[in-house]
Amino acid sequence: MSRITGTSSAPDLAILAGSGHEALAMHIAQALDVSTVPVARERFPDGELSVRLLESVRGRQAVIVQPTGPPVDDHVLELLALADACRRAAAGRIIAVVPYFGYARGDRRGGSRGPVMASLVAHLMEAAGIDHVITVDLHAPQIEGFFQIPVDEESAFPLFLPLVRDHLPANIAVVSPDLGRLGLATLYADQLATTAAVVHKRRTSGRESHALQVVGDVAGRPCLIVDDMVATGGTIVGCVDALARAGALPGIAIAATHGLFLSGAAAALRHPMVGPIWVTDTLPQAAGASPRRRVVPIAPLLAAALDRLR
């Protein structure tokens, strides 16, 4: 992995690896040519979490690398605990690298008496002492507005685009699985000099959605579905079925930033119409999970974002 060397006058970076993705923290540290700060963690018999920094961060830029994927609550709490520990240890600045932002789908109330969970998590992160957040492809762009501190949202688009150009046919149709990602599909289509399409769907619950119809020309063409995440695979498979009914060719490719691959997703994505599935490692990816799954490293993108803050 190529390394990034900052200026000698910049504050010293202290990389802390949360348990949500320790390997990613190590790769970011290697790219920046810095070492990680060892952290001791302990769970008491009643389940309470205790963390302790094993090296001084006084006056340093403390960088906590912690995607808040499943188990989401545990990883959110650990992020807050590490931030509080850094604040009390007199860190000069606390930067949270949260490649996958859990509760991002809670960007609005589900009813008149429901919470806005993404806003709540943002407030908790600020209260814990976090000064800056770096994330990747938020599920909803308005989440940045929940914070009163700087938020840098990086995009996996420049990582996926060369792969799409090199491995997929020129006449591909870029498909958004819903209206929320139509802007991203259009961005891909513009760069590839092709057309974009969208699948109109209706979400019936947090676990289920139903694809209704395809808006756009996909008949007799290969397709690329672009999205921010693959969770249960239900949205993707519904989109694939809708594309098949509209006459799309088999081997439909998928490019999604966050690969959660929850229970049942692997089986769902063995759909005969599905081709390569590109995801990044914003969340840990099981080695050899599927011959269709291809993992794109996110560490260089995050290391470059951190280097700009030095």
VEXTILUM-893942 format. One line per 10 residues: number of its first residue (from 0); for each residue z, y, x of N, C-alpha, C. Coordinates in steps of 0.1 Angstrom, whole numbers, plus 2048, in hexadecimal, padded with zeros to 3 digits. Each point is the difference from the previous one (the first is absolute). Layout:
// residues N
NUM	Z,Y,X,Z,Y,X,Z,Y,X  ...
This chain:
// residues 310
0	800,7F4,809,800,80C,7F7,800,80C,809  7F7,80A,7FD,800,80C,807,80D,808,7FE  803,808,80B,80D,807,7FF,7FD,80F,7FF  809,807,7FA,800,80F,7FE,80B,806,808  7FD,809,809,80A,806,809,802,80E,7FB  80C,804,7FC,803,80E,7FC,804,808,80C  802,80D,7FD,803,80A,80B,80F,7FD,804  803,803,80C,80D,7FE,806,80B,80A,7F9  7FB,80B,7FB,809,80A,7FB,804,7FD,7F1  7F9,7F6,7FA,803,7FC,7F2,80D,7F9,7FF
10	808,802,7F5,80C,7F8,7FE,7FE,7F1,801  80A,7F9,806,7FF,7F2,802,800,7F9,7F2  7F6,7F7,7FF,800,7F8,7F4,809,7F4,800  807,7FD,7F6,808,7F4,7FF,7FC,7F8,7F4  7F9,7F5,802,7FA,7F8,7F5,80B,7F6,7FC  803,800,7F3,809,7F6,7FA,7F8,7F7,7F7  802,7F3,801,7F9,7F6,7F8,809,7FC,7F5  7FB,804,7F4,807,7FA,7F4,7FC,7F2,7FE  808,7F8,7F8,7FD,7F2,7FF,7F4,7FE,7F7  7FB,80B,7F9,7F4,7FE,7F8,7F4,7FC,807
20	7FF,804,80D,7F4,7FC,808,802,803,80F  809,7F8,806,803,803,80E,7F4,7FF,809  7F7,7F7,7FD,7F4,7FF,809,7F8,80D,800  7FF,806,7F5,7F8,80D,7FF,807,80A,809  80D,801,7FF,807,80A,808,7FD,7FD,80F  800,7F4,804,7FE,7FC,80E,7F2,804,804  7F6,7FE,7F8,7F2,804,803,7FE,80F,801  807,807,7F7,800,80F,801,806,805,80D  80B,7FA,803,807,804,80D,7F7,7FD,80C  7F9,7F5,800,7F7,7FC,80B,7F5,80A,801
30	7FA,804,7F4,7F5,809,800,804,80E,806  80D,804,7FD,805,80D,805,807,7FF,80E  800,7F4,805,806,7FD,80D,80F,804,801  807,7FD,7F5,80F,802,800,807,7F3,7FC  80D,800,802,807,7F4,7FC,807,802,7F3  804,7F5,7FA,807,801,7F3,80F,800,802  807,806,7F7,80F,801,800,805,7F4,7FA  809,7F8,806,805,7F4,7FA,80A,804,7F4  7FF,7F8,7F6,808,802,7F4,808,7F4,7FC  80D,801,7FE,808,7F4,7FB,801,801,7F1
40	7FD,7F5,7F9,801,7FF,7F1,80A,7F5,7FD  807,802,7F5,80A,7F6,7FB,801,801,7F1  800,7F5,7FA,803,7FF,7F2,80E,7FA,7FE  809,807,7F9,80D,7FB,7FD,7FF,7F6,7F5  80B,7F8,7FE,7FF,7F5,7F6,7FD,805,7F2  803,80C,7FD,7FD,805,7F2,7F2,806,800  7F8,800,80B,7F2,804,800,7FE,80E,805  80B,807,803,7FF,80E,805,7F9,800,80E  7F8,80A,802,7F9,802,80D,807,809,809  800,7FC,80D,805,808,80B,7F6,801,80B
50	7FD,80C,805,7F6,801,80B,807,809,80B  7FC,7FD,80C,806,808,80C,7F6,801,80B  7FE,80D,804,7F6,802,80B,807,7FC,80D  7F9,7F9,809,806,7FB,80C,7FB,808,80C  7FB,80C,7FE,7FB,809,80A,800,80E,7FB  803,80A,808,801,80E,7FC,7F3,805,7FB  800,808,7F5,7F4,807,7FC,803,80F,7FF  80B,805,807,804,80E,800,7F5,809,805  7FC,809,7F7,7F5,80A,804,7F2,7FA,800  7FE,7F3,7FD,7F3,7FA,800,7FA,800,7F2
60	7F3,7FE,800,7F9,7FE,7F3,801,7F2,7FC  808,7FD,7F7,803,7F2,7FB,7F5,7FD,7F6  7F8,7F5,803,7F5,7FC,7F7,804,7F2,7FB  803,800,7F3,804,7F3,7F9,7F3,7FA,7F9  7FC,7F5,805,7F4,7F9,7FA,805,7F6,7F6  7FE,802,7F3,805,7F8,7F6,7F7,801,7F3  7F6,7F7,7FF,7FA,7FF,7F3,80A,7FB,7F5  7FF,805,7F4,80A,7FC,7F6,7F9,7F6,7F6  7FB,7F5,806,7FA,7F6,7F8,80B,7F6,7FC  7FD,7F5,7F9,80A,7F6,7FB,808,7FA,80C
70	80D,7FF,7FE,808,804,7F4,802,80F,801  7FB,808,7F7,7FF,80E,801,80D,807,801  80A,7FC,7F7,80D,807,800,807,7FE,80E  7FF,7F4,806,806,7FE,80D,7FA,809,80A  7F3,801,800,7F9,808,80B,802,80F,7FE  801,804,7F3,803,80E,7FE,80E,804,805  80A,7F7,7FC,80D,803,805,802,800,80F  7F9,7F6,806,801,800,80F,7FA,80C,806  7F4,805,7FB,7FA,80D,804,80A,80B,7FF  807,801,7F5,80A,80B,7FE,80C,7FE,80A
80	804,7F4,802,80B,7FE,809,7FD,803,80F  7F3,7FD,804,7FC,803,80D,7FF,80F,802  7FB,807,7F6,7FE,80F,800,80E,806,801  809,7FB,7F8,80E,806,801,806,7FE,80D  7FE,7F4,806,806,7FD,80D,7FA,809,80B  7F3,803,7FF,7F9,809,80A,805,80E,7FE  802,804,7F4,805,80E,7FD,80E,802,806  809,7F6,7FE,80E,800,805,800,7FF,80F  7F5,7FA,806,800,7FE,80E,7F9,80C,807  7FE,80B,7F8,7FA,80D,805,7F2,7FF,805
90	7F8,7F8,7F9,7F1,800,803,7FB,80E,7FE  7F6,804,808,7FA,80D,7FF,7F8,801,7F3  7F9,7F6,7FD,7F7,800,7F4,7FF,7F1,7FC  7FF,7FE,7F3,7FF,7F2,7FB,7F3,7FF,7F8  7F7,7F7,805,7F3,7FE,7FA,800,7F2,7FA  7FC,7FE,7F4,7FF,7F3,7F9,7F2,7FC,7FF  7FC,7F5,807,7F3,7FB,7FF,801,7F5,7F5  7FB,803,7F4,801,7F7,7F5,7F1,7FD,7FC  7FA,7F6,807,7F2,7FE,7FD,7FD,7FC,7F2  809,7F7,7FA,7FF,7FD,7F2,80C,806,7F9
100	7FE,808,7F6,80A,807,7F9,804,7F9,7F3  80B,7F9,801,804,7F9,7F4,804,809,7F5  7FF,7FC,7F3,802,808,7F4,7F5,80B,7FE  7F5,7FF,808,7F6,80A,7FE,7F9,7FF,7F2  801,7F4,7FA,7FB,7FF,7F2,809,807,7F6  80C,803,804,809,807,7F7,7FF,80F,802  7F4,805,7FF,7FD,80F,802,801,808,7F3  804,7F9,7F5,801,807,7F3,80A,7F8,7F8  805,806,7F5,809,7F8,7F7,7F8,7F6,7F8  805,7F4,7FE,7FA,7F7,7F8,803,802,7F1
110	809,809,7FD,803,803,7F2,80A,80C,801  804,805,7F4,808,80C,7FF,80D,7FE,807  805,7F4,802,80E,7FE,805,7FF,7F8,80E  7F5,801,807,7FE,7F9,80C,801,809,80C  803,7FA,80C,801,808,80C,7F2,802,807  7FF,809,809,7F4,802,809,805,7FA,80D  7FD,7F3,803,806,7FA,80B,7FB,805,80E  7F3,804,800,7FB,805,80D,807,80D,804  803,808,7F6,807,80D,802,80E,7FD,805  806,7F7,7F9,80E,7FC,804,801,7FC,80F
120	7F7,7F7,804,800,7FB,80E,7FD,80C,809  7F7,809,7FD,7FD,80B,808,80D,809,802  807,802,7F6,80D,808,801,80A,7F9,808  801,7F3,7FF,809,7F8,808,7FD,801,80F  7F3,7FF,803,7FB,801,80E,804,80D,806  7FE,80B,7F8,804,80D,805,80F,801,802  807,7FB,7F6,80F,801,801,805,7F8,80C  7F9,7F6,804,805,7F8,80C,7FD,807,80D  7F8,80B,800,7FE,807,80C,7F2,7FF,806  7F7,7FA,7F8,7F2,7FE,805,7F9,80E,800
130	7FA,804,80B,7F9,80D,801,7F1,7FF,7FE  7FA,7F5,801,7F1,7FF,800,7FD,7F1,7FC  7F6,7FF,7F8,7FB,7F3,7FB,7F2,7FE,804  7FD,7F4,806,7F2,7FC,802,7FE,7F3,7F8  7F5,800,7F8,7FD,7F5,7F7,7F1,7FD,800  7FC,7F6,7F9,7F2,7FC,800,7FC,7FE,7F1  7F5,806,7FC,7FA,7FE,7F3,80B,7FE,7F5  806,80B,7FC,809,800,7F5,7F9,7FB,7F3  807,7F9,7F8,7FB,7FB,7F3,7FC,80C,7F7  808,80B,801,7FD,80C,7F8,802,80C,808
140	7F6,809,801,801,80B,80A,80B,80A,7FC  804,800,7F3,80A,80A,7FD,80E,7FD,806  802,7F4,805,80D,7FC,806,803,80A,80C  7F6,805,807,803,80A,80A,808,80B,7FB  7FD,804,7F4,807,80C,7F9,80E,7FD,7FD  804,7F4,800,80F,7FC,7FE,808,804,80B  7FA,802,80C,808,803,80C,800,80F,803  80B,805,806,801,80E,804,7FF,800,810  7FC,7F5,806,7FE,7FF,80E,7F1,7FC,803  7FB,802,80C,7F2,7FD,802,7FD,7F1,7FE
150	7F5,7FD,7FA,7FB,7F2,7FF,7F2,800,805  7FD,7F7,809,7F3,7FE,805,7FB,7F2,7FB  7F6,801,7F7,7FA,7F4,7FB,7F3,7FC,807  801,7F5,808,7F4,7FC,807,7F8,7F7,7F7  7F4,7FE,803,7F6,7F7,7F8,7FB,7F5,809  7FF,7F4,7FA,7FA,7F5,806,7F1,800,7FF  7FA,80A,7F9,7F2,801,7FF,7F8,7FF,80D  804,808,80A,7F8,800,80D,801,7F2,807  80A,7F8,7FD,802,7F3,806,7F6,7F6,7F9  7FF,801,7F2,7F8,7F7,7F9,7F1,803,801
160	7FD,80D,800,7F2,803,7FF,7F7,7F9,80A  803,800,80D,7F8,7F9,80A,7FE,7F1,7FD  80A,7FA,7FB,800,7F2,7FC,7F6,7FE,7F5  801,808,7F6,7F6,800,7F5,7F2,801,804  7FE,80A,809,7F2,802,805,7FB,7F5,808  809,7F9,808,7FB,7F6,808,7FE,7F2,7F9  808,7FE,7F5,800,7F2,7FB,7FA,7FF,7F2  7FD,80B,7F9,7FC,800,7F2,7F2,805,7FF  7F8,7FC,7F6,7F2,804,7FF,7FF,80F,7FD  7F5,806,803,7FE,80E,7FE,7FF,805,7F2
170	7FC,7F7,7F6,7FE,803,7F2,80D,7FD,7F8  80B,800,807,80D,7FD,7F9,804,80B,7F6  806,7FC,7F5,806,809,7F7,80F,801,802  806,80C,802,80E,801,802,807,802,7F3  80A,7F8,7FD,806,7FF,7F3,80F,804,800  804,809,7F8,80E,803,7FD,805,7F8,7F5  80C,7F9,802,805,7F8,7F5,805,808,7F4  802,80D,802,805,809,7F5,7FC,80E,803  803,809,7F7,7FC,80E,803,808,806,80B  80C,7FB,803,808,806,80B,7FA,7FF,80E
180	7F8,7F6,802,7FA,7FE,80D,7F1,804,800  7FB,807,7F6,7F2,803,7FF,7FC,80A,80C  809,809,803,7FE,80A,80B,7FE,7F8,80D  808,7F6,802,7FF,7F8,80D,7F2,7F8,800  7FD,7FA,7F5,7F3,7F9,7FF,7F4,80A,802  801,80C,7FB,7F6,809,802,7FF,804,80F  80B,801,806,800,804,80F,7F9,7F5,808  803,7F3,7FD,7F9,7F5,806,7F1,801,7FD  7FD,802,7F4,7F2,800,7FC,7F8,80B,807  806,80C,801,7FA,80B,807,7FD,7FC,80F
190	80A,7FA,806,7FE,7FD,80E,7F6,7F5,803  7FF,7F7,7F6,7F7,7F5,801,7F2,802,7F9  7FF,80C,7FB,7F3,804,7F9,7FD,7F6,7F5  80A,7FD,7F8,7FD,7F7,7F5,807,806,7F3  802,7F7,7F6,806,805,7F3,80E,7FA,7FE  807,808,7F8,80D,7FB,7FC,801,7FC,7F1  809,7F7,7FD,802,7FC,7F2,80F,7FF,7FE  804,7FF,7F3,80E,800,7FD,801,7F5,7F4  80B,7F9,801,804,7F7,7F5,80A,806,7F7  7FD,802,7F4,809,805,7F6,80A,7F5,7FC
200	80D,803,802,80A,7F5,7FD,80B,806,7F7  808,7F8,7FA,80B,803,7F8,80C,7F9,806  80B,807,804,80C,7F9,805,809,7FE,7F5  804,7F3,7FE,809,7FC,7F5,80F,7FF,804  802,7FF,80E,80E,800,805,800,802,80F  80B,7FF,806,801,802,80F,7F9,7F4,807  7FE,7F5,7F9,7FB,7F4,806,7F1,7FD,7FC  7FC,806,7F4,7F3,7FC,7FB,7F8,80C,7FC  7F3,7FE,803,7F6,80A,7FC,7F3,7F8,7FC  7F8,806,7F7,7F4,7FA,7FB,7F4,808,803
210	7F6,7FB,808,7F4,807,803,7F7,7FF,7F4  7FA,80B,7FC,7F8,801,7F4,7F1,800,803  7FC,80A,807,7F1,801,803,7FE,808,80D  7F4,7FD,806,7FC,807,80C,7F7,80C,7FC  803,80B,807,7F8,80C,7FE,7F9,802,80D  7F3,7FE,801,7F8,801,80C,7F7,7F4,802  7F7,801,809,7F5,7F6,802,805,7F6,80A  803,7F4,7FC,804,7F5,80A,7F7,7F4,7FE  7F8,800,7F6,7F8,7F4,7FD,7F7,7FC,80C  801,7F3,805,7F8,7FB,80B,803,806,80D
220	80D,806,801,803,806,80D,80E,7FA,805  801,800,80D,80E,7FD,806,809,80B,7FD  80D,7FD,800,80A,80B,7FC,80C,800,80A  805,80C,802,80D,802,807,80A,806,7F7  80B,7FA,7FE,80B,806,7F8,809,807,80A  804,80C,7FD,809,808,809,80C,803,7F7  80C,7FE,806,80D,803,7F9,80A,803,80A  80C,804,7FC,80B,803,809,809,7F4,803  7FF,7F6,7F7,809,7F4,802,7FB,7F4,7F9  804,7F4,805,7FE,7F4,7F9,80E,7FA,7FE
230	805,7FF,7F4,80D,7FC,7FD,800,7F1,7FA  7FE,7FF,7F3,7FF,7F2,7FA,7F1,7FB,801  7F7,809,802,7F2,7FD,800,7FA,801,7F2  808,803,7F6,7FB,800,7F2,7F6,80B,7FE  802,80C,805,7F7,80B,7FE,7F2,7FD,807  801,7FA,80C,7F4,7FD,808,7F8,7F5,7F8  807,7F6,7FC,7F8,7F5,7F9,7FA,805,7F3  808,808,7F9,7FA,806,7F4,7F3,808,803  801,808,80A,7F5,808,805,7F4,7F7,804  803,7F5,807,7F5,7F7,804,7FA,7F9,7F4
240	808,7FC,7F6,7FA,7FA,7F4,7F7,80A,7F9  804,80D,7FF,7F8,80A,7F9,7F3,802,808  801,800,80D,7F4,801,809,7F6,7F4,7FE  806,7F5,7FF,7F8,7F4,7FE,7F8,800,7F3  807,805,7F5,7FA,801,7F3,7F5,80B,800  801,80A,809,7F6,80A,801,7F5,7FD,80A  800,7F3,805,7F5,7FC,808,801,802,80F  80C,803,805,802,802,80F,7FE,7F2,807  7FC,801,80D,7FE,7F4,808,80E,7FA,804  800,7F3,803,80D,7FA,805,803,805,80E
250	80C,7FD,805,804,805,80D,805,80F,800  807,803,7F4,805,80E,7FF,80B,803,80A  7FE,80A,808,809,803,80B,80B,80A,7FA  80C,7FF,807,80B,808,7FC,806,807,80C  802,80D,7FF,807,808,80A,80C,807,7FA  80C,7FC,803,80C,805,7FA,80A,803,80C  806,80B,800,809,804,80B,80C,7F7,801  807,7FE,7F5,80D,7F9,800,7FE,7F2,7FA  803,7F6,808,7FF,7F2,7FC,80E,7FA,7FD  804,802,7F3,80D,7FA,7FC,7FF,7F1,7FE
260	7F5,7FC,7FA,7FE,7F1,7FD,80C,7F9,7FA  804,805,7F5,80C,7FA,7F9,7FD,7F3,7FB  80A,7F9,7FA,7FE,7F3,7FB,7F4,7FE,7F6  7F8,7F7,803,7F4,7FE,7F8,7F3,807,804  802,80A,80A,7F4,807,804,7F6,7F8,808  806,7F7,808,7F7,7F8,809,7F7,7F7,7F7  806,7FA,7F6,7F8,7F8,7F7,7F6,808,7F8  804,80C,7FB,7F7,808,7F8,7F4,804,808  802,803,80D,7F5,805,809,7F7,7F5,805  803,7F4,7FD,7F7,7F5,803,7F4,800,7F6
270	7FF,80A,7F8,7F5,801,7F6,7F3,7FE,807  7F7,7F8,7FA,7F3,7FD,807,7F7,80C,802  802,80B,7FA,7F8,80C,802,805,809,80B  80C,7FD,805,807,809,80A,7FB,7FC,80E  7FD,80A,808,7FC,7FE,80E,80B,805,809  7FD,807,80B,80A,805,80A,80A,809,7F9  80D,7FF,805,80A,809,7FB,806,807,80C  7FE,80D,801,805,808,80C,80D,807,7FB  80B,7FE,808,80C,808,7FE,805,805,80D  809,80A,800,806,803,80D,80E,7F9,801
280	807,802,80B,80D,7FA,801,80B,80B,7FE  7FE,809,7F6,80B,808,7FC,80C,7F8,7FC  7FD,7F4,7FB,80B,7F6,7FD,7FD,7F4,808  80A,7F8,804,7FE,7F4,807,7F6,7F6,7F9  7F7,7FB,808,7F6,7F7,7FB,802,7F2,806  800,7F6,7F8,802,7F2,805,7F4,7FC,807  802,7FA,80C,7F5,7FC,809,7F9,7F4,7F9  7F3,800,800,7F8,7F5,7FA,802,7FE,7F1  804,80B,7F9,803,7FE,7F1,7F3,7FC,7F9  7F5,806,803,7F3,7FD,7F9,7F5,803,80A
290	7F6,7F7,800,7F4,804,808,7F8,80C,7FB  802,804,7F4,7FA,80C,7FB,807,80C,804  80D,7FF,803,808,80C,802,7FE,805,80F  7FD,80C,802,7FE,806,80D,808,80C,802  809,800,80A,80A,80A,801,7FC,80A,80B  801,80D,7FC,7FC,80B,808,80D,807,805  802,801,80E,80C,806,805,801,80F,7FC  80C,804,7FB,803,80D,7FC,807,808,80B  806,7F9,80A,808,807,80A,7F9,80B,808  7F3,7FF,804,7F9,80B,806,800,80D,7F8
300	7FD,7FE,7F3,800,80C,7F7,80D,807,7FF  80B,7F8,7FF,80E,806,7FF,804,805,80D  7FD,7FA,80B,803,805,80E,7F9,80E,802  7F4,801,7FC,7F9,80D,802,806,80A,7F7  805,7FD,7F4,807,80A,7F7,80D,804,807  807,7F7,806,80C,804,806,7FE,808,80D  7F6,7FD,807,7FC,807,80C,7FD,80F,7FD  7FA,802,7F4,7FD,80E,7FD,80D,808,7FD  80B,7FA,7FD,80D,806,7FD,808,803,80D  7FC,7FB,80B,808,801,80D,7FE,80E,806
